Amino acid sequence: MKIDLNFEETSRLELLALHAAKPKAQILIEAARYLLDHDAGCCEHCRAAETQKFLPDDEMEARFARILRHPSHAQH
């Protein structure tokens, strides 16, 4: 697999490899494995939304109707 990095990314990768005393390819493999193992391609907000429970349409409509009938409740 070919990976195209710009100059800054290549420089940062080289520094990481030097500090870790590992080849650049090994650093990239470890990074890819970490992302795959931790599903890190998805941000925390996305994961939170996946587990969040949504109200059924009829319940949402009922709540809006109550708010519209009693606007003072919307401020609480």
C-alpha positions in Angstrom: 0.0 0.0 0.0 1.3 3.4 -0.9 0.8 6.3 1.6 1.2 9.8 0.4 2.2 12.3 3.2 3.1 15.9 2.8 6.5 17.2 3.9 5.3 18.1 7.5 3.6 14.8 8.0 6.7 12.9 6.7 8.9 14.9 9.1 6.6 14.2 12.0 6.5 10.5 11.2 10.3 10.4 11.0 10.6 12.1 14.4 8.1 9.6 15.9 10.1 6.7 14.4 13.3 8.1 15.8 11.9 8.6 19.3 10.3 5.1 19.3 13.4 3.5 17.7 11.2 1.8 15.2 10.9 1.9 11.4 8.5 4.3 9.9 6.4 1.5 8.4 6.0 -0.1 11.9 4.8 3.2 13.3 2.2 3.4 10.5 1.1 -0.2 11.1 0.7 0.3 14.8 -1.3 3.5 14.2 -3.6 1.7 11.8 -4.1 -1.2 14.2 -4.9 1.2 17.0 -7.5 3.0 14.9 -9.1 -0.3 13.9 -9.0 -1.8 17.4 -10.5 1.4 19.0 -12.9 2.4 16.3 -11.1 5.7 16.5 -12.2 6.7 13.0 -15.4 7.7 14.7 -15.4 10.6 17.0 -16.8 10.4 20.6 -19.8 12.5 19.6 -20.7 10.0 16.9 -20.5 7.0 19.2 -22.6 8.9 21.8 -25.3 9.5 19.2 -25.3 5.9 18.2 -26.2 4.8 21.7 -28.6 7.7 22.4 -32.2 6.8 22.6 -34.6 8.8 20.4 -38.2 9.5 21.1 -40.8 7.9 18.7 -42.5 10.4 16.4 -45.8 10.4 18.2 -44.1 11.1 21.6 -42.1 14.0 20.0 -45.3 15.4 18.5 -47.1 15.1 21.8 -44.4 17.0 23.6 -44.3 19.8 21.0 -48.1 20.0 21.3 -47.9 20.4 25.1 -45.2 23.1 24.7 -47.3 25.0 22.2 -50.4 24.8 24.4 -48.4 25.9 27.5 -45.5 28.1 26.4 -44.5 28.8 30.1 -43.4 25.1 30.4 -40.9 25.6 27.7 -38.8 28.0 29.9 -38.4 25.4 32.7 
